[in-house]
């Protein structure tokens, strides 16, 4: 559906009891949260069940008024992701939604033809997967292993596409919307040549998406087996990180006991000193690949109007690329030094 037609159809005030009558073709939202998570959402995200649909309608009205050509899905469940990610602050949720679309439009190498079957080689390599067990806080653990990538096989943007689709799949769950996720990144075997692919331009794009352009709560980033080169990599990333996110990075080196203080061994595979068996990527790959039709349907609702461009673009194109290329040249000596 297009954002234009949806906004044309919707004009009820926030909290109108006739919303579902006016929009019979929009899926009716049914909360799937457990009582405990409803309480957690109320305490941590300022989500009040009795006001939930009113809040969604308020955000919908803001989209229709301020960004009538945004081309976004306006279903209750979709908009709820953005409200939860910004603790039901309408203005911040709207900006996140605009950024979400701006990111998708400003990086065609990543977002064109974005579907699980298109990134099957990345999935089969084991570059990114999701551990089968939740942590004690009910959070999925996304495991990223850069050493599984061979740059001569495909560009780094394919890895980013795989991570993005993984996050899109995870955020479909209301539990994940409330609890957030944890990232486990294993930098074992990352060489200088491989690290050089992740320059400031790519770093800024990725960090921009994760911090300001995607409705997910990243609660911790655990880095293990980081080589000396990681000092250079982190030097590239850190200027783009907000302080809150930067404080959620934990560098463990090869100390698995340190890792286990953040992620308990009972949910970790043997490769990371855990007791959950060998790391198996097949289950997640099968789940993601089986979601192809769902993704095609969901993404078809995110229309990309060729004549509209939100004025709050997160990335400003060629000027930023040139600036980041200059930054990369300045960083290269530091990367060599750290290596």
C-alpha positions in Angstrom: 0.0 0.0 0.0 1.2 3.5 -0.5 1.5 6.1 2.2 -0.5 8.5 0.1 -3.5 6.4 -0.2 -3.4 5.4 3.4 -3.2 9.0 4.6 -6.0 9.9 2.3 -8.2 7.3 3.9 -7.3 8.1 7.5 -8.3 11.2 9.3 -9.8 10.1 12.6 -8.5 11.8 15.7 -6.2 10.0 18.1 -8.0 7.4 20.1 -11.1 7.4 17.9 -13.2 4.3 18.7 -14.1 4.0 15.1 -10.6 3.4 13.7 -11.2 -0.2 12.8 -14.5 0.6 11.2 -12.9 3.3 9.0 -10.0 1.0 8.0 -11.5 -2.5 7.5 -8.5 -3.6 5.3 -5.9 -2.9 8.0 -5.0 -5.9 10.2 -6.4 -5.6 13.7 -3.7 -5.5 16.3 -3.8 -8.3 18.9 -1.2 -8.0 21.7 0.9 -11.2 22.1 2.9 -10.0 25.1 2.8 -12.1 28.3 1.5 -10.3 31.5 5.1 -10.0 32.7 6.2 -8.3 29.4 3.2 -6.0 29.5 4.4 -4.9 32.9 8.0 -4.5 31.7 6.8 -2.5 28.7 4.9 -0.2 31.0 7.8 0.3 33.3 10.7 0.6 30.8 9.0 1.9 27.6 6.1 3.9 29.1 3.7 1.7 27.2 0.2 1.8 28.6 -2.1 -1.0 27.2 -5.2 1.1 27.6 -3.6 3.9 25.5 -1.7 1.8 23.0 -4.0 2.1 20.0 -4.5 5.8 20.8 -0.7 6.3 20.7 -0.5 4.3 17.4 -3.2 6.5 15.8 -1.4 9.6 17.0 1.8 8.6 15.3 -0.2 7.6 12.2 -1.8 11.0 12.1 1.6 12.7 12.4 2.9 10.7 9.4 -0.1 11.6 7.3 0.2 15.3 8.2 4.0 15.8 8.1 5.1 13.1 5.6 2.1 12.2 3.4 4.4 10.8 0.7 6.7 8.8 2.9 5.4 5.6 1.5 5.3 3.6 4.7 3.2 0.8 6.1 0.8 2.3 8.6 -0.4 -0.9 10.3 -0.7 -0.8 14.1 1.9 -3.6 14.6 4.4 -1.9 12.3 4.1 1.6 13.9 4.3 0.0 17.4 7.8 -1.0 16.7 8.9 2.6 16.4 6.9 3.8 19.4 8.5 1.1 21.6 12.0 1.8 20.3 11.6 5.4 21.4 9.6 4.8 24.6 6.4 6.2 23.2 7.8 9.6 22.5 5.7 10.6 19.4 8.3 13.0 17.9 11.2 10.7 18.4 9.2 7.7 17.0 8.3 9.8 13.9 11.9 10.8 13.4 13.0 7.1 13.7 10.4 6.1 11.1 11.6 8.8 8.7 15.2 7.8 9.3 14.2 4.1 8.6 13.0 5.1 5.2 15.8 7.5 4.5 18.4 4.8 5.2 16.7 2.4 2.8 16.6 5.0 0.0 20.1 6.3 0.5 22.0 3.0 0.2 20.7 1.1 -2.9 23.6 -1.4 -2.8 22.2 -2.8 0.4 18.4 -2.3 0.0 17.7 -3.1 -3.7 16.4 -6.7 -4.1 16.7 -7.3 -0.4 15.4 -10.8 0.3 16.8 -13.9 2.1 17.5 -15.9 -1.1 19.7 -13.0 -2.4 22.0 -13.3 0.6 22.1 -17.1 0.8 25.9 -17.3 0.3 26.4 -15.1 3.4 24.0 -17.2 5.5 25.8 -20.4 4.4 29.2 -18.9 5.3 28.0 -18.5 8.9 28.9 -14.8 9.0 25.7 -14.0 10.9 23.4 -16.2 12.8 21.1 -16.2 15.9 21.8 -18.5 18.8 18.9 -20.8 19.5 18.4 -19.9 23.2 17.4 -16.6 24.8 19.5 -15.0 27.5 18.1 -14.6 31.1 16.6 -11.3 30.0 14.6 -12.9 27.2 16.9 -11.4 24.5 18.1 -13.1 21.3 21.8 -13.2 20.8 23.0 -12.3 17.3 26.4 -13.9 16.5 28.6 -12.2 14.0 31.8 -13.8 12.8 33.8 -11.7 10.3 36.4 -14.3 9.7 33.8 -16.3 7.8 33.7 -13.7 5.1 36.0 -14.0 2.0 36.2 -10.5 0.4 36.9 -12.0 -3.0 33.6 -13.8 -3.0 31.3 -10.8 -2.5 31.4 -7.2 -1.2 31.0 -6.2 2.4 27.5 -4.8 1.6 26.3 -8.4 1.3 27.2 -9.0 4.9 25.3 -5.8 5.9 22.3 -7.0 3.9 22.3 -10.3 5.9 22.6 -8.5 9.2 19.7 -6.2 8.3 17.4 -9.1 7.3 18.3 -10.8 10.5 17.2 -7.8 12.5 14.0 -7.4 10.4 13.1 -11.0 11.2 13.8 -10.6 14.9 11.9 -7.3 15.3 8.7 -9.0 14.1 8.5 -10.5 17.6 6.9 -8.2 20.2 9.0 -9.9 22.8 12.1 -8.6 21.0 10.6 -5.2 20.6 10.4 -5.0 24.4 13.5 -7.0 25.5 15.9 -5.9 22.8 18.8 -8.0 21.5 22.4 -8.7 22.4 25.3 -8.9 19.8 28.2 -11.3 20.1 31.0 -10.4 17.6 33.9 -12.8 17.2 36.9 -11.1 15.6 39.1 -14.1 15.6 41.3 -14.1 12.5 40.3 -10.6 11.2 43.3 -9.4 9.1 44.3 -5.8 8.1 43.2 -6.4 4.5 39.7 -7.5 5.7 39.4 -4.7 8.2 40.2 -2.1 5.5 36.9 -2.8 3.9 35.1 -1.4 6.9 36.1 2.3 6.4 34.4 5.4 7.9 31.9 5.7 5.1 30.6 2.1 5.7 30.9 2.6 9.4 28.8 5.7 9.5 26.1 4.1 7.3 25.9 1.0 9.5 26.0 2.9 12.8 23.4 5.3 11.5 21.1 2.5 10.7 21.6 0.7 14.1 21.4 3.8 16.2 18.9 6.1 14.4 17.3 4.2 11.6 16.0 0.9 12.9 13.4 0.1 15.6 15.5 -2.2 17.7 17.0 -1.9 21.2 20.6 -3.1 21.2 21.3 -3.8 24.9 24.9 -5.0 24.7 27.7 -5.6 22.1 30.1 -8.3 23.3 33.4 -8.4 21.3 35.7 -11.4 21.7 39.0 -12.5 20.2 39.6 -9.0 19.0 43.1 -8.7 17.5 45.3 -5.6 17.9 43.7 -4.3 14.6 40.4 -3.9 16.4 41.8 -0.7 18.1 41.9 0.8 14.7 38.4 -0.5 13.8 37.0 0.9 17.0 38.7 4.2 16.4 36.7 4.4 13.1 33.4 3.4 14.8 33.6 5.4 18.0 33.1 8.9 16.6 29.7 7.8 15.3 28.5 6.1 18.5 26.3 7.8 21.0 27.6 7.7 24.5 24.8 5.3 25.7 25.7 2.8 22.9 29.4 3.2 23.3 29.0 2.2 27.0 27.3 -1.0 26.0 30.4 -2.3 24.2 32.3 -4.9 26.1 35.7 -6.1 24.9 36.6 -9.5 26.3 39.7 -10.5 24.3 40.2 -14.2 24.6 38.9 -14.2 28.2 35.8 -16.5 28.0 35.2 -16.1 31.8 34.7 -12.4 31.1 32.3 -13.2 28.3 30.3 -15.5 30.6 29.7 -12.7 33.0 27.6 -11.1 30.3 26.2 -14.2 28.5 25.8 -17.3 30.5 27.5 -20.5 29.3 24.2 -22.4 29.3 23.1 -20.6 26.1 26.5 -20.4 24.5 27.9 -23.0 22.0 31.0 -25.0 22.8 33.1 -22.7 20.6 32.6 -20.0 23.3 33.0 -22.1 26.4 29.3 -22.9 26.6 27.3 -26.0 27.2 24.7 -25.6 24.4 26.4 -27.9 21.9 28.2 -27.0 18.7 27.3 -23.8 17.0 24.6 -24.7 14.5 23.7 -22.1 11.8 21.2 -24.3 9.9 18.1 -23.6 12.0 18.4 -19.9 11.7 19.2 -20.1 8.0 16.2 -22.2 7.3 13.9 -19.9 9.3 15.1 -16.8 7.5 14.9 -18.4 4.0 11.4 -19.7 4.8 10.4 -16.1 5.4 11.0 -15.0 1.8 7.3 -14.5 1.0 6.7 -12.6 4.2 9.6 -10.2 3.5 8.4 -9.7 -0.1 5.0 -8.8 1.2 6.2 -6.5 4.0 8.8 -4.7 1.8 6.2 -4.2 -0.9 4.3 -1.9 1.5 7.4 0.3 1.8 6.9 2.3 -1.4 9.9 4.3 -2.7 8.5 7.4 -4.3 10.9 8.8 -6.9 9.7 12.3 -6.5 9.9 12.6 -2.7 12.7 12.8 -0.3 12.2 13.4 3.5 14.0 16.6 4.5 15.5 14.9 7.6 17.7 12.6 5.6 20.1 10.7 7.9 22.8 10.5 5.3 23.6 13.4 2.9 25.1 11.5 0.0 28.2 12.5 -2.0 29.4 15.1 0.5 29.4 12.6 3.4 31.1 10.0 1.2 33.9 12.4 0.2 34.4 13.4 3.8 34.5 9.8 5.0 36.9 8.9 2.2 39.2 11.6 3.5 38.8 10.2 7.0 39.7 6.8 5.8 43.0 8.0 4.4 43.7 9.4 7.8 42.8 6.2 9.6 44.9 3.9 7.4 48.2 4.7 9.1 46.5 4.0 12.5 45.2 0.6 11.2 48.7 -0.4 10.1 50.2 0.7 13.4 47.7 -1.3 15.4 48.2 -4.3 13.2 
